[in-house]
């Protein structure tokens, strides 16, 4: 059998990054305020983790105007979805092993 | 300490909370069921004097009593909705979920599509005097609404939806007893399901 640790992605080790990905896996897209509320984190904290995930191409950012207000929303990329699924499988394998 | 177990639990919880409206209160189901039974009881005795020759109430003919029935059904609906809003708001506060956000809107809209179609269908039936199909149609459209809405709240209500559709079809087949099937669907099933949901998620 493959080493179960193999599927674990370092990118998702952080709690907030894990949270962002979890939410974006089941929602097509979500804006900053909504994410912040669900995860219960501060603006700065959320922004820095979002930036890191965006840099790794795990999530994509869409900026648009809703009426006159700028609105930024986030979605998981295909790469992000695949990576997160692998991460989940690895976590499950870890549990099965112990 | 963080473990794979706690991570998975957090992930699952976040996925649920971010995509579904989980504050829907089971108590609103229980009360809706009680109102429905009372309403059905009143309707039943209202029709009783016109027992047909087969010895069962005749639900098909009496257009003059129609207004009363619409009034009873309307009261049951309004009372049920008001109670649902009350208990669900209370529950949302407890669960720290917003009552009016993307999730509740998604749930309501998805419930509303089959319900609006059903409502228009009922109005047409009323207009044409096809009264014996009203109770079955209510059950079927309500069942479809529950199945459609279940993606955005507790998945459990999907099974309530299947039951309502089955009852609706039975009520169409045995349309002389449609009020009985209606009472089982909107009354008894609501009480049983509401109590089960309360037991499972709100205790």
Interface residues (C-beta under 8 A of the other chain):
Chain A: X15 X18 X19 X22 X23 X25 X26 X27 X30 X34 X37 X38 X39 X88 X91 X92 X94 X95
Chain B: X2 X4 X5 X7 X8 X10 X11 X14 X15 X17 X18 X19 X98 X101 X102
